Structures are given as C-alpha cells and as structure tokens.
Amino acid sequence: MIVQKRTMNWLPRASMYDEMQAAREKRRANLQADMANSANNNAALISTNTTSGESVNLTLRIAAARIQNGTTRKV
C-alpha cells in the first residue's frame, strides 16, 4: 500500500515575498485611512470650537447691549 498526500489546494499559493508585500500594502492603506479620519475629526473639532466661540461672543454682545440700554430679559 502506498501512502500519498492529497490536498484540495489546486491553485498555487503566492510566494512569501508577495504575501508580505500585500500585507505591507494593506497596513499602509489602513494607516492612510486612519490619518485621513483623524485629520477630518480634527478639522471638525476646530470648526466646532470656532462656531461655539462665535456664538459665545454673540451672546456676550447681546448681554452687553441689554446692560447698556437698561433693558431686562423677558422670562
């Protein structure tokens, strides 16, 4: 009786170098996507801080105008 190794892998696997290259490209793409996402989050935070700062300035100007005019806020 002859013992033979039989596998179902008909297609040859890529070389180890090609697998490493593909993994490197995948990591690079993930890193670039992470960096882009981080930049978008930073831009959103900066614009939110600017917008909220302008609304605070507007509120302070309205309050200062009421004090100068002697008017009170209606509840």
URWO-V375681 format. One record per residue. N is the residue number from 1. RES is the residue in three letters. NEAR is the number of other C-alpha atoms within 12 Angstrom. Layout:
((N;RES;NEAR) (N;RES;NEAR))
This chain:
((1;MET;3) (2;ILE;4) (3;VAL;5) (4;GLN;6) (5;LYS;7) (6;ARG;7) (7;THR;8) (8;MET;7) (9;ASN;8) (10;TRP;7) (11;LEU;7) (12;PRO;9) (13;ARG;10) (14;ALA;11) (15;SER;10) (16;MET;11) (17;TYR;11) (18;ASP;12) (19;GLU;13) (20;MET;13) (21;GLN;14) (22;ALA;15) (23;ALA;14) (24;ARG;14) (25;GLU;14) (26;LYS;14) (27;ARG;14) (28;ARG;14) (29;ALA;14) (30;ASN;14) (31;LEU;14) (32;GLN;14) (33;ALA;14) (34;ASP;14) (35;MET;14) (36;ALA;14) (37;ASN;14) (38;SER;14) (39;ALA;14) (40;ASN;14) (41;ASN;14) (42;ASN;14) (43;ALA;14) (44;ALA;14) (45;LEU;14) (46;ILE;14) (47;SER;14) (48;THR;14) (49;ASN;14) (50;THR;14) (51;THR;14) (52;SER;14) (53;GLY;14) (54;GLU;14) (55;SER;14) (56;VAL;14) (57;ASN;14) (58;LEU;14) (59;THR;14) (60;LEU;14) (61;ARG;14) (62;ILE;17) (63;ALA;17) (64;ALA;16) (65;ALA;15) (66;ARG;15) (67;ILE;13) (68;GLN;11) (69;ASN;11) (70;GLY;10) (71;THR;12) (72;THR;13) (73;ARG;12) (74;LYS;5) (75;VAL;3))
